[in-house]
Amino acid sequence: MSIKIKNVNDEETYHVTLLRPVRVNRTFLRPGAVVKMKGLVIKEHENDIERVQAAAI
């Protein structure tokens, strides 16, 4: 189930599917990749994200 970006908690970790390349620190993440991101980073790159899902605990 997808989560809306405005409902993302800054400190929690989520699984994210990317639409476009995203640079996080010194690493570029590829489009279509499913990666873990913190909520704060998700909000910074909201236009580059296709889908956000809660990470399993």
A tleap script that builds the chain and sets N, CA, C and O, in Angstrom:
source leaprc.protein.ff14SB
mol = sequence {
  NMET SER ILE LYS ILE LYS ASN VAL ASN ASP
  GLU GLU THR TYR HIE VAL THR LEU LEU ARG
  PRO VAL ARG VAL ASN ARG THR PHE LEU ARG
  PRO GLY ALA VAL VAL LYS MET LYS GLY LEU
  VAL ILE LYS GLU HIE GLU ASN ASP ILE GLU
  ARG VAL GLN ALA ALA ALA CILE
}
set mol.1.N position { 0.839 -1.176 0.000 }
set mol.1.CA position { 0.000 0.000 0.000 }
set mol.1.C position { 0.890 1.248 0.000 }
set mol.1.O position { 1.816 1.350 0.804 }
set mol.2.N position { 0.616 2.169 -0.879 }
set mol.2.CA position { 1.385 3.408 -0.973 }
set mol.2.C position { 0.961 4.403 0.096 }
set mol.2.O position { -0.191 4.430 0.529 }
set mol.3.N position { 1.912 5.208 0.502 }
set mol.3.CA position { 1.677 6.255 1.495 }
set mol.3.C position { 1.865 7.601 0.799 }
set mol.3.O position { 2.772 7.754 -0.018 }
set mol.4.N position { 1.021 8.567 1.115 }
set mol.4.CA position { 1.188 9.907 0.552 }
set mol.4.C position { 2.377 10.587 1.221 }
set mol.4.O position { 2.586 10.445 2.426 }
set mol.5.N position { 3.150 11.323 0.436 }
set mol.5.CA position { 4.380 11.942 0.940 }
set mol.5.C position { 4.087 12.926 2.066 }
set mol.5.O position { 4.902 13.069 2.978 }
set mol.6.N position { 2.960 13.600 2.026 }
set mol.6.CA position { 2.656 14.561 3.097 }
set mol.6.C position { 2.404 13.864 4.437 }
set mol.6.O position { 2.460 14.508 5.485 }
set mol.7.N position { 2.127 12.547 4.414 }
set mol.7.CA position { 1.884 11.790 5.645 }
set mol.7.C position { 3.124 11.080 6.167 }
set mol.7.O position { 3.028 10.301 7.115 }
set mol.8.N position { 4.279 11.329 5.573 }
set mol.8.CA position { 5.526 10.664 5.946 }
set mol.8.C position { 6.114 11.311 7.199 }
set mol.8.O position { 6.186 12.535 7.305 }
set mol.9.N position { 6.533 10.466 8.147 }
set mol.9.CA position { 7.192 10.931 9.367 }
set mol.9.C position { 8.683 11.118 9.073 }
set mol.9.O position { 9.309 10.223 8.506 }
set mol.10.N position { 9.258 12.254 9.443 }
set mol.10.CA position { 10.650 12.581 9.118 }
set mol.10.C position { 11.659 11.558 9.632 }
set mol.10.O position { 12.675 11.328 8.976 }
set mol.11.N position { 11.415 10.947 10.767 }
set mol.11.CA position { 12.389 10.052 11.398 }
set mol.11.C position { 12.224 8.581 11.023 }
set mol.11.O position { 13.126 7.788 11.294 }
set mol.12.N position { 11.118 8.189 10.416 }
set mol.12.CA position { 10.892 6.788 10.060 }
set mol.12.C position { 11.549 6.438 8.732 }
set mol.12.O position { 11.831 7.311 7.911 }
set mol.13.N position { 11.787 5.141 8.538 }
set mol.13.CA position { 12.383 4.638 7.301 }
set mol.13.C position { 11.292 4.038 6.437 }
set mol.13.O position { 10.395 3.359 6.936 }
set mol.14.N position { 11.373 4.294 5.120 }
set mol.14.CA position { 10.378 3.813 4.166 }
set mol.14.C position { 11.076 3.178 2.963 }
set mol.14.O position { 12.233 3.478 2.671 }
set mol.15.N position { 10.349 2.296 2.270 }
set mol.15.CA position { 10.812 1.766 0.987 }
set mol.15.C position { 10.249 2.681 -0.092 }
set mol.15.O position { 9.058 2.994 -0.091 }
set mol.16.N position { 11.114 3.109 -1.015 }
set mol.16.CA position { 10.749 4.094 -2.018 }
set mol.16.C position { 11.097 3.576 -3.409 }
set mol.16.O position { 12.174 3.013 -3.606 }
set mol.17.N position { 10.191 3.761 -4.382 }
set mol.17.CA position { 10.459 3.466 -5.787 }
set mol.17.C position { 10.696 4.799 -6.486 }
set mol.17.O position { 9.891 5.722 -6.366 }
set mol.18.N position { 11.806 4.895 -7.217 }
set mol.18.CA position { 12.216 6.169 -7.814 }
set mol.18.C position { 11.765 6.315 -9.266 }
set mol.18.O position { 11.722 5.339 -10.015 }
set mol.19.N position { 11.430 7.542 -9.652 }
set mol.19.CA position { 11.092 7.878 -11.037 }
set mol.19.C position { 12.312 8.354 -11.813 }
set mol.19.O position { 12.481 8.023 -12.987 }
set mol.20.N position { 13.163 9.137 -11.147 }
set mol.20.CA position { 14.346 9.741 -11.772 }
set mol.20.C position { 15.561 9.493 -10.886 }
set mol.20.O position { 15.418 9.131 -9.718 }
set mol.21.N position { 16.765 9.688 -11.444 }
set mol.21.CA position { 17.968 9.548 -10.612 }
set mol.21.C position { 17.944 10.555 -9.457 }
set mol.21.O position { 17.548 11.708 -9.625 }
set mol.22.N position { 18.370 10.096 -8.299 }
set mol.22.CA position { 18.380 10.923 -7.100 }
set mol.22.C position { 19.774 10.849 -6.488 }
set mol.22.O position { 20.355 9.769 -6.373 }
set mol.23.N position { 20.304 12.006 -6.097 }
set mol.23.CA position { 21.600 12.026 -5.425 }
set mol.23.C position { 21.369 12.150 -3.924 }
set mol.23.O position { 20.761 13.111 -3.453 }
set mol.24.N position { 21.865 11.162 -3.180 }
set mol.24.CA position { 21.796 11.178 -1.724 }
set mol.24.C position { 23.233 11.087 -1.227 }
set mol.24.O position { 23.924 10.099 -1.471 }
set mol.25.N position { 23.670 12.122 -0.533 }
set mol.25.CA position { 25.075 12.281 -0.130 }
set mol.25.C position { 25.943 12.251 -1.379 }
set mol.25.O position { 25.796 13.124 -2.233 }
set mol.26.N position { 26.840 11.280 -1.519 }
set mol.26.CA position { 27.690 11.209 -2.708 }
set mol.26.C position { 27.266 10.097 -3.660 }
set mol.26.O position { 28.001 9.778 -4.595 }
set mol.27.N position { 26.108 9.508 -3.444 }
set mol.27.CA position { 25.642 8.359 -4.224 }
set mol.27.C position { 24.446 8.744 -5.087 }
set mol.27.O position { 23.533 9.430 -4.629 }
set mol.28.N position { 24.462 8.291 -6.353 }
set mol.28.CA position { 23.297 8.457 -7.223 }
set mol.28.C position { 22.489 7.164 -7.212 }
set mol.28.O position { 23.047 6.079 -7.375 }
set mol.29.N position { 21.181 7.279 -7.020 }
set mol.29.CA position { 20.281 6.130 -7.022 }
set mol.29.C position { 19.534 6.113 -8.348 }
set mol.29.O position { 19.087 7.156 -8.824 }
set mol.30.N position { 19.396 4.939 -8.946 }
set mol.30.CA position { 18.827 4.814 -10.286 }
set mol.30.C position { 17.294 4.796 -10.292 }
set mol.30.O position { 16.671 4.363 -9.322 }
set mol.31.N position { 16.692 5.270 -11.394 }
set mol.31.CA position { 15.226 5.200 -11.531 }
set mol.31.C position { 14.768 3.745 -11.532 }
set mol.31.O position { 15.450 2.876 -12.075 }
set mol.32.N position { 13.626 3.486 -10.930 }
set mol.32.CA position { 13.090 2.133 -10.859 }
set mol.32.C position { 13.617 1.350 -9.672 }
set mol.32.O position { 13.078 0.295 -9.338 }
set mol.33.N position { 14.661 1.850 -9.032 }
set mol.33.CA position { 15.235 1.165 -7.877 }
set mol.33.C position { 14.309 1.310 -6.678 }
set mol.33.O position { 13.658 2.338 -6.496 }
set mol.34.N position { 14.262 0.260 -5.864 }
set mol.34.CA position { 13.527 0.310 -4.605 }
set mol.34.C position { 14.568 0.415 -3.501 }
set mol.34.O position { 15.363 -0.504 -3.298 }
set mol.35.N position { 14.562 1.531 -2.794 }
set mol.35.CA position { 15.581 1.818 -1.781 }
set mol.35.C position { 14.922 2.230 -0.472 }
set mol.35.O position { 13.745 2.590 -0.442 }
set mol.36.N position { 15.699 2.173 0.616 }
set mol.36.CA position { 15.219 2.653 1.907 }
set mol.36.C position { 15.641 4.103 2.068 }
set mol.36.O position { 16.786 4.465 1.796 }
set mol.37.N position { 14.697 4.934 2.516 }
set mol.37.CA position { 14.982 6.347 2.769 }
set mol.37.C position { 14.271 6.791 4.033 }
set mol.37.O position { 13.206 6.277 4.378 }
set mol.38.N position { 14.871 7.747 4.713 }
set mol.38.CA position { 14.221 8.399 5.851 }
set mol.38.C position { 13.199 9.400 5.318 }
set mol.38.O position { 13.326 9.893 4.197 }
set mol.39.N position { 12.196 9.692 6.125 }
set mol.39.CA position { 11.134 10.607 5.732 }
set mol.39.C position { 11.613 11.981 5.314 }
set mol.39.O position { 11.067 12.567 4.379 }
set mol.40.N position { 12.622 12.505 5.987 }
set mol.40.CA position { 13.145 13.828 5.665 }
set mol.40.C position { 13.733 13.859 4.256 }
set mol.40.O position { 13.533 14.832 3.529 }
set mol.41.N position { 14.454 12.813 3.862 }
set mol.41.CA position { 15.040 12.722 2.517 }
set mol.41.C position { 13.935 12.560 1.473 }
set mol.41.O position { 14.029 13.112 0.377 }
set mol.42.N position { 12.906 11.816 1.807 }
set mol.42.CA position { 11.770 11.630 0.890 }
set mol.42.C position { 11.135 12.981 0.570 }
set mol.42.O position { 10.825 13.262 -0.588 }
set mol.43.N position { 10.943 13.803 1.573 }
set mol.43.CA position { 10.337 15.116 1.364 }
set mol.43.C position { 11.215 16.019 0.508 }
set mol.43.O position { 10.699 16.846 -0.244 }
set mol.44.N position { 12.536 15.873 0.612 }
set mol.44.CA position { 13.454 16.668 -0.211 }
set mol.44.C position { 13.377 16.285 -1.682 }
set mol.44.O position { 13.600 17.124 -2.555 }
set mol.45.N position { 13.060 15.017 -1.964 }
set mol.45.CA position { 13.050 14.503 -3.331 }
set mol.45.C position { 11.653 14.065 -3.780 }
set mol.45.O position { 11.535 13.155 -4.601 }
set mol.46.N position { 10.615 14.680 -3.272 }
set mol.46.CA position { 9.253 14.220 -3.535 }
set mol.46.C position { 8.876 14.182 -5.015 }
set mol.46.O position { 8.040 13.362 -5.396 }
set mol.47.N position { 9.452 15.027 -5.860 }
set mol.47.CA position { 9.124 15.031 -7.286 }
set mol.47.C position { 9.806 13.893 -8.046 }
set mol.47.O position { 9.456 13.625 -9.195 }
set mol.48.N position { 10.764 13.228 -7.426 }
set mol.48.CA position { 11.513 12.148 -8.065 }
set mol.48.C position { 11.061 10.775 -7.601 }
set mol.48.O position { 11.652 9.771 -7.995 }
set mol.49.N position { 10.024 10.708 -6.771 }
set mol.49.CA position { 9.585 9.454 -6.166 }
set mol.49.C position { 8.249 9.021 -6.742 }
set mol.49.O position { 7.308 9.807 -6.847 }
set mol.50.N position { 8.193 7.743 -7.114 }
set mol.50.CA position { 6.959 7.177 -7.663 }
set mol.50.C position { 6.042 6.662 -6.546 }
set mol.50.O position { 4.843 6.937 -6.535 }
set mol.51.N position { 6.635 5.905 -5.602 }
set mol.51.CA position { 5.816 5.249 -4.583 }
set mol.51.C position { 6.577 5.160 -3.274 }
set mol.51.O position { 7.793 4.964 -3.263 }
set mol.52.N position { 5.852 5.307 -2.161 }
set mol.52.CA position { 6.410 5.203 -0.809 }
set mol.52.C position { 5.639 4.129 -0.068 }
set mol.52.O position { 4.409 4.145 -0.033 }
set mol.53.N position { 6.379 3.184 0.533 }
set mol.53.CA position { 5.748 2.135 1.333 }
set mol.53.C position { 6.434 2.058 2.688 }
set mol.53.O position { 7.634 2.309 2.799 }
set mol.54.N position { 5.671 1.710 3.713 }
set mol.54.CA position { 6.242 1.565 5.056 }
set mol.54.C position { 7.223 0.404 5.054 }
set mol.54.O position { 6.948 -0.647 4.475 }
set mol.55.N position { 8.366 0.593 5.702 }
set mol.55.CA position { 9.366 -0.471 5.814 }
set mol.55.C position { 8.931 -1.432 6.919 }
set mol.55.O position { 8.365 -1.012 7.929 }
set mol.56.N position { 9.198 -2.718 6.724 }
set mol.56.CA position { 8.867 -3.707 7.743 }
set mol.56.C position { 9.774 -3.507 8.957 }
set mol.56.O position { 10.941 -3.139 8.823 }
set mol.57.N position { 9.232 -3.750 10.107 }
set mol.57.CA position { 10.011 -3.559 11.346 }
set mol.57.C position { 10.836 -4.787 11.625 }
set mol.57.O position { 11.562 -4.831 12.619 }
savepdb mol mol.pdb
quit
